Amino acid sequence: MSDLPVHVIANFTVQDAAKYREYEKGFFPILKKHGGEFITFDDSSVTFEGAAPLQGRVVMFKFPNEAAATAWYHDSEYQTLSDYRRAGTTLNFLTMVHGIPPRA
């Protein structure tokens, strides 16, 4: 595992706003517990080239390293909370993107 920062990108469509709101209420404390930082979300992203694979909401957040992101995802409290997201959305992907090492 790397000590470089990682970003997590999620793309999903909200099907049940009330269930998704329950997820949102608990999301930020768990994110912070693992050193995560919310970056942004967008409900109308724009694709300049290629097929537009993104539908619905795109969310981006950051962790100090891969271990922190992995611990967040596997946190039992987060997994329990995720039941609301799973019930209220259609998930296209939840992806971790590694940072670039410093250049020599």
Buried (B, 14 or more C-beta within 10 A) or exposed (E): EEEEBBBBBBBBEBEEEEBBEBBEEBBEEBBEBBBBEEEEEEEEEEEEEEEEEBEBBBBBBBBBBBBBBBBBBEBEEBEEBBEBBBBBBEEBEBEEEBBEEEEE
